[in-house]
Amino acid sequence: MVNLFTKTAIYLLILLGIAYGYHYLTGRSIVTLPRDIVARLQEKSAPSESTNPRYYKTPDENLLKN
């Protein structure tokens, strides 16, 4: 029983140390971390160039491009 209590206390101290360290280094609470991750994953970035094929109405436009 004492062995189980010791292991639980050590794990709890490690988790609290990580939370305190994150707060100490960044100045923000660790509970805001999931919100920041989701916001970064959901950022919409515009594609740099269209992947659709381009059709030219006149052959002169194609010659100017090459």
N, C-alpha and C positions, 0 to 999 in steps of 0.2 A: 504494500500500500504506500509506503514511504517512497519507494522507487518510482511509482506512477506519479505521485505528487511532484517529485523532483523533476521528472521529464516534462510534465505539464508546465511547471514554473519556468523552466529553461526555455521552452518554446514560446511561452507568453512573453518573456523578457526579450527574446529575439524579435518577435513581431512588434512589440512596443518600441524597441530600439530602431527598427527600420522606419516606423511611422515618425518617430521623433527626429531621426536623421533627415528624412525627406522634408519635414517641416523646417528644420534648422537650415538646411542648404537652400531650399527654394523659397521659403517664406509662405508657402501655401499648404493647405491641409491635404493629406493624402486621399481624402474622400473625394476631392475634385479631380483626381487623376483619371478615373474612367470617363468623366465628361470631356476632359481635354483630348483623350485618345479618340473618342467617338467623333468629336468635332473635327479633328485632323483627318480621320478616315473618310468623313463625308464631304470634305472640301471638293468642290467641283472645279476642275481646271480645264480650260478650253483647249481643245486639241490644236497643236501648232499648225497643222496642215490638214486639209480635208482628204479623206481617203476615197472619196467618190471619184469615178473617172470623169475626165474633162473632155467634152466634145466641142470641137471648133466648128463655127458656122462657115468660115472661109479658110481655105488652105494657107492664106497669107499669115493668119494669126499663128498657125503652127510653125511656120518657117521663122517667124520673128522670135519665137520662144527658144528654138534650138540655135 
